[in-house]
Amino acid sequence: MDLEERVADLERRMAALERPEPAAVTHSTGDFWALEGLKAQLAELGAADGGVLFTGAVRLPTGQRYEWQTGAVAEDLFERDWSLAADSFAALGHPVRLRLLREILGGRCTAAELAGLEETGTTGQIYHHLRQLTGAGWLHTTGRGRYEVPAGRVVPLLVVLSAARP
């Protein structure tokens, strides 16, 4: 890594350290606008057992914007084979893979850039992690060793991270 890349990396790290913790979106009592909208939609569907809604509007450090929402009826979720989600969760279950996803969303998207990161392992290990994430649909290749999180997975990834927050 040349001096210019090292300085840019240090600047990114300093900015991350100075950035305040992400604020949770909170609501006051009676201000359940998303929940009330979901309940109205579920009532129209006749979904007596309820459902869930996930939505988000995000601007990445790279400037890209994503808006996404999805919902599911509880009955459908309880009838689904949950074991089918195991590979997707397993792909996210390693600290290096989470770091790679964060770096890719932050603009480092080539295998060479990712291989230059500290504490991510050997090039072979990085490629192993990239294959796991790609196989589970959290990444796809855009050619010439470049990776990106598919548009339809950006907000869901952030939802999963929010749900897993200690």
C-alpha positions in Angstrom: 0.0 0.0 0.0 1.5 3.3 -1.0 1.6 6.4 1.1 -1.4 8.0 -0.5 -3.5 4.9 0.1 -2.3 4.7 3.7 -3.2 8.4 4.3 -6.6 7.9 2.8 -7.2 4.8 4.9 -6.2 6.7 8.1 -8.5 9.5 7.2 -11.4 7.0 6.7 -10.6 5.5 10.1 -10.4 8.8 11.9 -13.7 9.9 10.4 -15.3 6.6 11.6 -13.9 7.2 15.1 -15.2 10.8 15.2 -18.6 9.8 13.8 -21.3 9.6 16.6 -23.0 6.3 17.3 -26.0 5.9 14.9 -29.1 7.2 16.6 -32.0 4.9 16.9 -35.2 6.2 15.3 -37.6 6.5 18.2 -41.2 7.5 18.6 -43.3 9.1 21.3 -46.3 7.3 22.7 -49.1 7.2 20.1 -46.7 7.9 17.2 -46.7 4.4 15.6 -47.3 5.7 12.1 -45.5 2.7 10.5 -47.2 0.2 12.8 -50.6 1.7 12.2 -50.1 1.6 8.4 -49.0 -2.0 8.6 -52.1 -2.9 10.7 -54.4 -1.3 8.2 -52.8 -3.2 5.4 -53.0 -6.5 7.3 -56.7 -5.8 8.0 -57.3 -5.4 4.3 -55.6 -8.7 3.7 -57.6 -10.4 6.5 -54.3 -11.4 8.2 -55.6 -11.8 11.7 -52.3 -13.1 13.1 -50.4 -10.0 12.2 -47.3 -9.4 10.2 -44.0 -7.6 10.0 -42.7 -4.6 8.0 -39.1 -3.6 7.3 -38.3 -0.4 5.5 -35.4 2.0 5.1 -34.0 4.9 3.2 -30.2 5.0 3.2 -27.4 7.0 1.8 -24.1 5.1 1.8 -20.7 6.7 2.5 -20.2 6.5 -1.3 -23.2 8.7 -1.8 -25.4 6.0 -3.3 -29.0 6.1 -2.1 -31.3 3.1 -1.5 -34.9 2.9 -0.5 -36.5 -0.4 0.2 -39.5 -2.0 2.0 -41.0 -5.4 2.4 -43.5 -7.0 4.7 -44.8 -10.4 5.4 -47.9 -11.9 7.0 -47.1 -13.8 10.2 -48.9 -16.9 9.2 -46.8 -17.2 6.1 -43.6 -16.8 8.1 -44.6 -19.4 10.6 -45.4 -21.9 7.8 -42.1 -21.3 6.0 -39.2 -23.7 6.4 -36.8 -21.6 8.5 -33.9 -23.8 7.8 -33.8 -22.3 4.3 -32.4 -19.1 5.9 -29.5 -20.9 7.6 -27.0 -20.3 4.8 -27.8 -16.6 4.6 -27.4 -16.2 8.4 -24.2 -18.4 8.4 -22.6 -16.1 5.8 -23.1 -13.1 8.1 -21.9 -15.1 11.1 -18.2 -14.3 10.8 -16.6 -11.0 11.8 -14.4 -10.8 8.7 -17.4 -11.2 6.4 -19.2 -8.4 8.2 -16.1 -6.2 7.9 -15.9 -7.0 4.2 -19.5 -6.0 3.7 -19.0 -2.8 5.6 -15.9 -2.0 3.5 -17.6 -2.7 0.3 -20.6 -0.5 1.2 -18.0 2.1 2.1 -16.4 2.1 -1.3 -13.7 -0.5 -1.2 -15.0 -2.9 -3.8 -12.1 -4.7 -5.5 -10.5 -7.9 -4.2 -7.2 -6.1 -4.2 -8.5 -3.3 -2.0 -10.0 -5.8 0.4 -6.9 -7.9 0.5 -5.0 -4.9 1.7 -7.1 -4.5 4.8 -5.5 -5.3 8.2 -6.8 -8.2 10.2 -8.8 -9.8 7.4 -6.5 -12.8 6.8 -4.7 -14.0 3.7 -5.8 -13.4 0.2 -7.1 -17.0 0.0 -9.1 -16.5 3.2 -10.6 -13.2 1.9 -11.7 -15.0 -1.4 -13.2 -17.8 0.7 -15.3 -15.2 2.7 -16.2 -13.4 -0.6 -17.4 -16.7 -2.0 -19.5 -17.4 1.1 -21.2 -13.9 0.9 -21.7 -14.2 -2.9 -23.2 -17.7 -2.5 -25.7 -16.5 0.1 -26.7 -13.5 -2.1 -25.1 -10.8 0.1 -22.7 -9.9 -2.6 -22.3 -10.2 -6.4 -19.5 -9.6 -8.7 -19.6 -6.8 -11.2 -16.5 -8.0 -13.2 -12.8 -7.6 -12.9 -12.6 -8.6 -9.3 -15.2 -6.0 -8.2 -17.9 -6.8 -5.6 -21.0 -5.0 -4.6 -23.9 -5.5 -2.2 -27.0 -6.0 -4.5 -29.3 -3.0 -4.3 -32.1 -5.2 -2.8 -29.8 -6.4 0.0 -28.5 -3.1 1.3 -31.4 -2.1 3.6 -32.1 -5.8 4.6 -28.4 -6.0 5.7 -28.8 -2.9 7.8 -32.1 -4.3 9.2 -30.4 -7.5 10.3 -27.5 -5.5 11.9 -30.1 -3.4 13.7 -31.9 -6.4 14.9 -28.7 -8.0 16.2 -27.5 -4.9 18.0 -26.7 -5.8 21.6 
